[in-house]
Structures are given as structure tokens and as C-alpha cells.
Amino acid sequence: MSDPRPQAELPGAASPETQSYEPLPAQRPHWRAAIDGGSVSGAESVTPERWFEPPPAPPAEPPDAVPGESGSGGRGLVAVLLITSLIGAVLGATGTYAALRASGAIDGRQAAPTGVTGQRVTVESDSSTVIAAVGQVSPAVVQIVANDGAGTTLVGSGIIYDVRGWILTNKHVIVGAKTITIRLPDDRRVAGTTYGVDTLTDLAIVKIDGVFDLVAAPMGDSSTLQVGQLAIAIGSPSGLAYPNSASEGIISALGRDVTVPGDTTTTPDVTTDLHGLIQTDAAINPGNSGGPLIDASGRVIGITTASAQLATGIGFAIPVNIARPIMQQALAGEKLARPFIGVSYVLVDRGLAADMSLPVNSGAWVHKEDSSGNSIEAVDPGSPGEKAGIKTGDIITSVEGQTIDAFHRLEDVLVQYAPGRTISLQVYRGGGTVTLQVTLGTRPDTAS
């Protein structure tokens, strides 16, 4: 298609009125001089000398060479440019190699990524991390020597959690003791008294007085623990000779159930079932009981309580969040008490749900059987659970919005609330969900 404008208006078109003008390309004097092997207007060449090679000698022209014609001068410039390009490529490759080596991508080493999306993984096993964590908590770890007055002495560990002399330990370390001696990290010995024992777990509170330069261990949060993270146990393995020994490992598993010795002073061969424990491969031996399990930041995440007698590298600790309520009760001068609703239950998982044709795959199934395997009443008469309307066969699915499952057992969730508090339960019953309000009672010492 032709342009509708007059021919004279087209770009570059000549016309009687307007003559086109196009400037000639400007000559580069120093380039021309380099090609001709001479200079322009008497000025010397401005091409800089290179630090990595001597300046090239000007090529000798044959006798019949004509300046400005394509020949040896042009070929010399091409050669210079080729050499320069090759050297630049080598230097660029050398820089790239240096950058890769510095980043650790070469020789199998890789630096920590920056700006990488996704979950950040932190390596916690560096010795400086362990040293700092142990150094922070060790001044708050004590040795406990309990004597029953009949010649039996038991050695365990404890954690100073308040500088006024409050110590957290295991119940089986001090139960039945007539005298308790606390050995401080600086080897001072002071007398201790039992403030109270926990009716739910293997925990107890001991008090010492008259010491004003104590160090308290910082408490962590056991609800955020992950399998595989660093775990350090501190205590007195094998008794009096090895106070404040540290062992390093990882968290091997969560939510474990174990059985430990109970109060054998009142009932022979009695045991206590513990639920929701931390499993670790950090070395835990007799004498470690009651000592801290700490994380990489030097915070207490558990109270070591037992080791597997028939296995190696398996130890257990009570999560610190379970211990926190009784620690706070002691500081407030209250009697140690645990909440109680008075129901027996079985934890629901997919296997149990399939075997018993249950409608949900998680929760606390209010259920109890006699020695013959027959179902019996699972709600204690007159208990807070009965008063709230809980019935045998109900499945408690959540407490105050917290789902009940293998990692959040009913009793472990309830211990976060003080006796006397009213809480909300979600209960599955008859094909639907109902909400019940339960006012928590106080767990009796004989509760199972």
C-alpha cells in the first residue's frame, strides 16, 4: 500500500524545497592511527597498555604496503582483539570458579543458602552450641541425696527453677525420704524439704532456704519440639561421683508411654504409668532422674525420668509443659493439685476405630472393661464428668478447641487448667457433636 502523504513529506525523500542531509560517520582518530600504524595530527595513540602483557610491537609493513588498505595492519588488530577476548574469557572463568569455591558448591561444601524459601534447617550439633547451652543451665542443676532413715540412700538430680530455692525433681527420687540433702554446683550442701508431690506424674517440688546466690534455669516450651532436634541431658549419672555430667543426643520420638516405680513405701511394687513423654538417645543413667533435658538454646524442655533397662540409647523425659502447673502452684504457696473429671477412656486411633467400628479416628473414647473384657460404667459416680453430662460411650474430641489425639492425650491437655476452672468439651455422641461445660475437680491421690 502506498503512503498517502506527498512524496516530499516521506522521510529521507528529496524535494525542491527540502534537501536531505546525512552526516558522514565520524572517524575515530586513535583507531585510525592504530590501523595505519601512525598517529593523527601528531597525537600519540591513546590505547592503554595492558598490565598483563607488554605493548605489542607495531607490525612491519611490506615495502609495497599502502597505508589504509586491508592487509597486515588489519590482521594485526584482529589478532590483538582475539587475544584480548581469550584472556577476558579465562579471567571470567577464573572469577566464576572462585565464586563457586567460596560458596562451597565445589568440593562438596555448600554454604548456608540465603533468600531460600521453605522451612529453614538449622544445624544444632556444633560444639559451641552445646557448650553454650550446658554453660547456661549447669549452674542450676543440683544433686539430690535422699535417705530413708533405714540405711538406704538414693541419689538423683534436680533443677532450680526459682532463685528463692524452688527445685523440681522426680517423685521417685525423694518419696519416703527422711532426710534430703541438696548438693549445689559449687559443692555446698544444704538441707531440703519436700513441698509436695504430683498426683499425676513422677514429679515433686523440693525447697531449700538460706541460700541467696542461686541461679535458676530458663524454662522452654515443649509443645514446639520436633523429632531430630538437639537434646542435652544434665545430671549425676551413677551417683555421687559424677555431678553435673552432660550427654548430647537428639529427640528420638514424642508422645511415648512408660511405666516407672511408684510410692513403694505405702504400697509394695506399685508403679506409675506416664504418658506423652519425650524419648531421647542422650545418655540417661541412674542418678540423672530429675535433671533437665535442654534444647540448643539452653532452655529446659523436659525432666529426665527413666531409661529403658533392656535397651541402649533410650531415655525418657516428662515435657516441661506438664510440669509447669505444679511449679506455679508451689510459687503461689498452693497445694500441688491436678485437675480431675472422673472418666476412664481409651485413646482412639485409626486401628481402634476400625476394630471397634467407631465413627471417628481420634479422641478419648469413654470406655472401661472389667477383667473379663466386658464393658462397664466408665464415668465415676458424683464426679465432675457425671455432673457435666458425660456418658459411657461418648468420644471426647477436643478440650477448649484443642483436638485430642495421640500427641495430645486428654490428661495432658487437662493439666494445663487449674482445679475449679470450667472448660468446654466437644463430645461425639449418637451421630452428632455436643458441647459440654465441665468444672474441673481435684485429682485424688488414689486416682488411676
Residue pairs with C-beta under 8 A, 6 or more apart in sequence:
3 10
7 13
7 15
8 15
8 16
8 17
8 18
12 20
13 20
14 20
29 40
29 41
29 43
30 40
30 43
30 45
30 46
30 47
32 40
33 39
33 40
33 43
33 45
34 45
34 47
34 77
35 68
35 73
35 74
35 77
36 67
36 68
36 73
37 58
37 59
37 61
37 67
37 73
38 67
39 45
49 55
50 84
52 87
56 76
56 80
58 76
59 72
59 73
59 76
60 72
61 71
61 72
61 73
62 71
62 72
65 71
65 72
65 73
97 106
100 106
101 107
102 111
103 110
103 111
104 110
104 111
122 296
124 229
124 230
124 296
125 230
125 248
129 230
129 296
130 230
130 232
130 246
130 248
130 296
132 298
133 232
133 294
133 295
133 296
133 297
133 298
134 232
134 234
134 246
134 294
134 298
135 298
136 217
136 218
136 298
137 217
137 218
137 234
137 292
137 294
137 298
137 299
137 300
138 185
138 234
138 244
138 246
139 185
139 215
140 159
140 160
140 161
140 214
140 215
140 216
140 217
140 292
141 157
141 158
141 159
141 160
141 185
141 217
141 234
141 235
141 244
141 291
141 292
142 157
142 158
142 159
142 160
142 167
142 182
142 183
142 184
142 185
143 155
143 156
143 157
143 158
143 182
143 183
143 236
143 240
143 243
143 244
144 155
144 156
144 157
144 158
144 167
144 169
144 173
144 174
144 180
144 181
144 182
144 183
144 192
144 206
144 290
145 153
145 154
145 155
145 180
145 181
145 182
145 183
145 240
146 153
146 154
146 155
146 156
146 173
146 174
146 177
146 179
146 180
146 181
147 153
147 154
147 177
147 178
147 179
147 180
147 181
148 154
148 176
148 177
148 178
148 265
149 178
149 179
154 173
154 177
155 236
155 239
155 240
155 286
155 287
156 169
156 170
156 173
156 174
156 235
156 236
156 287
156 288
156 289
156 290
156 291
157 169
157 173
157 234
157 235
157 236
157 287
157 288
157 289
157 290
157 291
157 304
158 167
158 168
158 169
158 173
158 182
158 206
158 290
158 291
159 167
159 168
159 169
159 217
159 290
159 291
159 292
159 300
159 303
160 166
160 167
160 214
160 215
160 216
160 217
161 167
161 168
161 216
161 217
161 219
161 300
161 327
162 216
162 327
162 331
163 214
163 215
163 216
164 214
165 207
165 208
165 209
165 211
165 214
166 195
166 205
166 207
166 327
166 330
166 331
167 182
167 192
167 205
167 206
167 207
167 208
168 203
168 204
168 205
168 206
168 290
168 303
168 323
168 327
169 203
169 204
169 205
169 206
169 289
169 290
169 303
170 202
170 203
170 204
170 289
170 290
170 303
170 305
171 197
171 198
171 201
171 202
171 203
171 204
171 263
171 272
172 202
172 260
172 261
172 262
172 289
173 204
173 289
173 290
174 180
174 194
174 197
174 204
174 206
175 197
175 204
175 263
175 265
176 263
176 264
176 265
177 194
179 191
180 191
180 192
180 193
180 194
180 206
181 189
181 190
181 191
181 192
182 189
182 190
182 191
182 192
182 206
182 208
183 189
183 243
184 190
184 211
184 214
185 243
185 244
188 211
190 208
190 210
190 211
191 208
192 206
192 207
192 208
193 206
193 207
193 208
194 204
194 205
194 206
195 204
195 205
195 206
195 207
195 330
195 336
196 204
196 205
196 326
196 330
196 335
196 336
197 203
197 204
197 205
197 336
198 204
198 326
198 336
198 338
199 336
199 337
199 338
199 443
199 444
199 445
199 447
200 338
200 411
200 415
200 443
201 272
201 274
201 318
201 322
201 323
202 260
202 272
202 274
202 305
202 306
202 318
203 303
203 318
203 322
203 323
203 326
205 326
205 327
205 330
205 336
207 330
217 292
217 294
217 299
217 300
218 298
218 299
218 300
219 299
219 300
219 320
219 324
220 294
220 295
220 297
220 299
220 300
220 301
220 320
221 299
221 301
221 320
221 321
222 278
222 301
222 302
222 319
222 320
222 321
222 322
223 319
223 321
225 251
225 254
225 278
225 295
225 301
225 319
226 251
227 250
227 251
227 252
227 253
227 254
228 250
228 251
229 250
229 251
229 295
229 296
230 248
230 249
230 250
230 295
230 296
231 248
231 249
231 250
231 251
231 278
231 280
231 282
231 293
231 294
231 295
231 301
232 246
232 247
232 248
232 249
232 282
232 293
232 294
232 295
233 246
233 247
233 249
233 280
233 282
233 283
233 284
233 288
233 291
233 292
233 293
233 294
233 304
233 315
233 317
234 244
234 245
234 246
234 291
234 292
234 294
235 244
235 245
235 284
235 287
235 288
235 289
235 290
235 291
235 292
235 304
236 242
236 243
236 244
236 245
236 287
236 288
236 291
237 245
237 247
237 283
237 284
237 285
237 286
237 287
237 288
238 285
238 286
238 287
239 286
239 287
242 287
247 282
247 283
247 284
248 282
249 280
249 281
249 282
249 283
249 313
250 280
250 281
250 282
251 278
251 279
251 280
252 279
252 280
252 281
252 314
253 278
253 279
254 276
254 278
254 279
254 407
255 275
255 276
255 277
255 406
255 407
255 409
256 276
256 277
256 278
256 279
256 316
257 273
257 274
257 275
257 276
257 277
258 273
258 274
258 277
258 306
258 316
259 271
259 272
259 273
259 274
260 271
260 272
260 274
260 305
260 306
261 270
261 271
261 272
262 270
262 271
262 272
263 270
264 270
274 305
274 306
274 316
274 318
275 409
275 411
275 412
276 319
276 322
276 407
276 409
276 412
277 302
277 305
277 316
277 317
277 318
277 319
278 293
278 301
278 302
278 316
278 317
278 318
278 319
279 314
279 315
279 316
280 293
280 302
280 315
280 316
280 317
281 313
281 314
281 315
282 293
282 315
283 313
283 315
284 304
284 306
284 307
284 315
284 316
284 317
285 307
286 307
288 304
288 307
288 315
289 304
289 305
289 306
290 303
290 304
290 305
291 303
291 304
292 300
292 302
292 303
292 304
293 300
293 301
293 302
293 303
293 304
293 317
294 300
294 301
295 301
300 320
301 317
301 319
301 320
302 317
302 318
302 319
302 320
303 317
303 318
303 320
303 323
304 315
304 316
304 317
305 316
305 317
305 318
306 315
306 316
307 314
307 315
307 316
308 314
308 315
308 316
321 416
322 412
322 415
325 338
325 415
325 416
325 418
326 336
326 338
329 335
329 336
329 337
329 418
330 336
337 418
337 419
337 442
337 443
338 414
338 415
338 419
338 442
338 443
339 414
339 415
339 417
339 418
339 419
339 421
339 440
339 441
339 442
339 443
340 383
340 384
340 419
340 440
340 441
340 442
340 443
340 444
340 447
341 383
341 384
341 385
341 388
341 390
341 414
341 438
341 440
341 441
342 379
342 380
342 382
342 383
342 384
342 385
342 386
342 441
343 364
343 366
343 378
343 379
343 380
343 383
343 385
343 390
344 366
344 367
344 368
344 378
344 379
344 448
345 364
345 365
345 366
345 367
345 378
345 396
345 410
346 352
346 364
346 365
346 367
347 364
347 365
347 404
347 406
347 409
347 410
348 358
348 360
348 361
348 362
348 363
348 364
348 365
348 395
349 361
349 362
349 406
350 361
352 358
352 365
353 359
353 360
353 361
356 365
358 365
358 395
359 395
359 428
359 431
360 395
360 397
360 428
362 397
362 403
362 404
362 405
362 406
363 395
363 396
363 397
363 404
363 405
363 428
364 395
364 396
364 404
364 409
364 410
365 393
365 394
365 395
366 378
366 379
366 390
366 391
366 392
366 393
366 394
366 395
366 396
367 375
367 378
367 392
367 393
368 375
368 376
368 377
368 378
368 392
369 375
369 376
370 376
375 392
377 392
378 392
379 385
379 386
379 390
379 391
379 392
380 386
383 441
384 438
384 439
384 440
384 441
385 438
387 438
387 439
388 425
388 436
388 437
388 438
388 439
389 436
390 396
390 425
390 427
390 436
390 438
391 429
393 429
394 427
394 428
394 429
395 427
395 428
395 429
396 404
396 410
396 425
396 426
396 427
397 403
397 404
397 426
397 427
397 428
397 433
398 404
398 425
398 426
399 410
399 413
399 414
399 423
399 424
399 425
399 426
400 413
400 417
400 423
400 424
401 424
402 408
402 413
404 410
404 413
414 423
414 440
417 423
417 440
418 440
419 440
419 441
419 442
419 443
420 439
420 440
421 439
421 440
422 437
422 438
422 439
422 440
423 437
423 438
423 440
424 435
424 436
424 437
424 438
425 435
425 436
425 437
425 438
426 433
426 434
426 435
427 433
427 434
427 435
427 436
